[in-house]
Amino acid sequence: MLLLVRHGETEPNTQGLLLGRADPPLTPRGRSQIAALTSSLPRPDRLISSPLQRAISTADAFGHPFEIDERWIELDYGELDGRPASAVAPDLWTRWRTDPAFAPGAGESLAQLGRRVRSACEELTDAAADGVVIVVTHVSPIKAAVAWALDAPDTIAWRTFVEDASVSRIDVEAAAPVLRWFNRGVLPTP
């Protein structure tokens, strides 16, 4: 099975900011979320993390050796990183939501994200078919992995929401990947 874990809460998450490649630490609540989550999951046969510190701190909580895979880094929001989602102009949101090849200034498109995450998922299929693979990552790569599992377009990202410290499960079966869980959390959101 492939378990996709979103890192715990960060301060920008609490403020509703777009958080891409900026790298703030987990909040105390985020650390508590992760302690509860990691104790509820099976021991991984393989543990992979995004290179960002909030994901690495989350992976550390498993108490298991892990590897870094750059393909699981968050979407690059470019000039929008760190800005409130509410400050993005409506015409920009419309273009971003309808054109998967569009990227905000100096950022990354959903199509680019989808290609790198699909590649990472494909490489993990054998390991996930035979054991437990846990990937600690971010909102957008989780959405891209779900799109891969469902054979859905990259724009499905705009129709899903991923909570802090949640887990989604994809089972790798002979015919096709199967989404078993999506966005399961341990602690309630305030």
Buried (B, 14 or more C-beta within 10 A) or exposed (E): BBBBBBBBBBEBBEEEBBBBBBBBEBBEBBBBBBBBBBEEBEEBBBBBBBBBBBBBBBBBBBEBEBEBBEBBBBBBBBEBBBBEEEEBEEEEEEEBBEEBEBBBEEBBBBBBBBBBBBEBBEEBBEBBBEEBBBBBBBBBBBBBBBBBBBEBEBBBBBEBEBBBBBBBBBBBEEEEBEBBBBBBBBBEEE
